[in-house]
Amino acid sequence: MLLYEYMPNGSLDDLLHNKNKDANFVTDWFTRYKIALGVAQGICYLHHDCDPVIVHRDLKPSNILLDGKMEARVADFGVADLIQCDESMSVIAGSYGYIAPEYAYTLQVDEKSDIYSYGVVLMEILSGKKSVDSEFGDENNIVDWVVSKMKSRNGINDVLDKIIGASCPRVREEMMLMLRVALLCTSRNPADRPSMRDVVSMLQEAKPKRKLPASGGDNAIGPVSLAQKANVEC
């Protein structure tokens, strides 16, 4: 018998895409940042503190569970692998929209595959959008959509989720720092992607300077209502 810690807040996928019972609540920017950093720290442990290295191979919001304090737990290691350098796999593991471009045809397994998937997750956290959606156009994936928006005038306004404070200059600046990390993680050339240790360091430097109010008091971490957000001053 296996016993697992109960995760009352479901998954990151539930929160980002309104699958929770109370769809009137969403996560604030500070909480989304906290989740992003927690996931990075978890993957960093697998990549840098395990011998041999563990590659998750299926990192996505539905595999990121949230406890009562909105602390992230990386779950579903069903396709995870203990790998040696330059090892290849005979079958593709992972989920459409999160698989690194090179992995789909080389079957090369290393930490950079997880880095790419993590970058996609960051884009979902920042935008509130799914990794694959018809609204993204021909390419149908969030990575190409974000890159194209970054090249257009004021395109960033379509990328950052306004419901968590993107209209506030200070919050917007913090979100932009995370977006730069996401773009690095999803570089088409694996060699251009940072290590997860570097990702953690960059995210820590981008830590929000303030919190939006949350349910349960000014210092609580958790879902906040749309009404609360409307009353927050930048």
N, C-alpha and C positions, 0 to 999 in steps of 0.2 A: 504494500500500500504506500502511495506517495501522498504527502500532505503539502499543500501550497498555501502561501499567505493569501488571504482574501484581498482582492483589489476592488474596493467599493466604487471607485470612479471609472471603472471600465478601462478602455484603451484610449490612446491618443486619437485614433481614428474616430471613436465615438464622439469625442469632444470637438474635434475640428469639423466634423461633417454632420453635426446635429443628430447623432444617433442615441444620445442620452434621453432619459425619460422626460426631463424638463428642458425643452429646446430653447427656452427663454434665457438660459444661462450659457455663457461662453467663458473661455479663459481669458484673463487679462494679459497684457504684454509681459509683466514680470513673471507670471506663472508659465507662460509659453517659453520664456527664456530659461527658467529654472528646469523645465522638462528637457529642453534642448541640451543644456549643459549636463544634466544627469545621464542622458543617453550617451553623450560623448564620453563621459567618464567611464561608463560601463563598457563601451566598446574599446576604449583605451586600455582597460584592464585586460581584455581578451587579447589584444594585439601586442601589448608591451610587458605584461606581467605574467603571462602564461608561457610555459615551455613544454612542448612546442606551441607556436602561435595558434590561437583559435580564431577562425574566420566564421562569422555568423551566417553569411550568404543569403539571408532573407530578411534583412532589416527593412521595416515598414511600419507605419503608424499602428496597424492592427496588432503588431507584435510588441508594442510598447505599452505596458500596463501601468496604471496609476493608482497609488494607494490613497489612504484617507487624507494625507497631507500633500497630495499631488506630486509625490516623489515618483520618478520614473523607474520602471523595472523592465529591462530588456528580456523578452520571453521568446518561446518557440525556437529551441535549438535543434529542431528535427532535422535540418539539413546542414547544421554547423559541422565544420571539419577541423581536425587537428592536422595542420599542414607542414610540410617541409618546403624549403625554397624551390620555386619553379615547378611545383606539383600541378598537374592538370587533372581534370575530372572528366569522366566519360559521358556524363549527362549534365544538362543545364539545370541548376537549382536556383530558385529565386522567384520573384513575382514581376510580371510585366509592368514596366514603368519605373522599376527600381534597379534593374540589371545594368551593370556597366556596359557601355557599348562594345568594348573589346572582349568581354567575357562571353558574349553571345556567339562569337565565331572562333575564338581561340581556346575556350574552356580553361583559360589560365586562372588559377585560384591564388589570390593573395589578399593582403589587407586592403589594397587599393579598390577592390570590388566593394567592400563594406564602406569605404570612404565615399564612393560615388553614391551608394544607396543613402547614406547619411545626408549627403548634400541635397538629395531629392526631398528627404524628410524635412530638412530645414526650410526648403522652399514652400512646402505645405504649411509648416508652422507660421511662416511669415505672411503667406497669402490667404490661408484658409481654404485653398482650392485643392482638389485631388490631383494626384500625379498624372493621371490620364483623363482627358475630357475633350469632348468635341469642340468646346469653345476655344481650344488652343489652335484650331486650324488644321492644316494638312499634316503637320508632324504629330499632332495629337498628344504631345507630352509636355509637362510643365517646364522641363529644362530648356528646350528650344524656345518655348513661349516666353520665358523670363529673359533669355538672352536677346530675343528680338525686341522685347519691350524696352530693355536697357538701351537699345540703339535708337529708339524713337523719342521724339520730343515729349516730355512729361509722361512717358510710358511707365515710369516707376509708380505713378499714381494708381495704375491698374494692378500693380503687383502687390503692394503692401496693404494688408488688411486694415481698413479704416476702423473697424469695430473695436480694435484693441488699441487705438490711439495714434494711428499713422498720420493723422492730421495735426498732431501736436509736434512742433519742431524738435523738441528734445527726444521724444519717443521715436520719431522718424529717424533721427540721427543714429540712435541705438539699433534700430531695425536695419538700417543700411550697413552697419558694421557686420551684423550677422549675415546679411545678404552677400556681402563680399566673401565671407567664409563659404557660403553655399556655392557660390560660383567657382571658387577654387576647388572645392570638393568634387564638382561635376565637370572638371576639365576633361576634354576628350582624350588627352594624352595622360595616361596613368602617372607618368613621371612628374607631371605638373601638379598632381594632387598632394596636399600636405599629409603628414602622418597624423594619426588621431591624437597623439600627444601634442602636436602643434595646434590642432584644432581646439583642444581643451584650453590651451594657453591663450589663443586668440579670443575665444568666447569669454574667458575670465576677464580679459582686458575690456570687453564690450559690455560688462555687467551694468544693468540699468541703475541709474542714480536715484530713482524713486520708485515707489509702488503705487498702483491704482488701488482704491479701496476694495476690499474683498468681504464676502459674507462672514460674519462672526467678529467684526472689529477692524480697526485700521491696520493692524499688523497681521491679520489672518491671510493665509494663502489658500485660494480655492476659487471656484467659479464665482463670477460677479454678474449682477443683472445689468441689462441694457440701461435701465433707469439710473443705476449708480454711475455708469460710464458717462452719461449725458451731463452729470453734475461735476465732472472732474475738470479742473482747470489745468492748462498746460504750464 
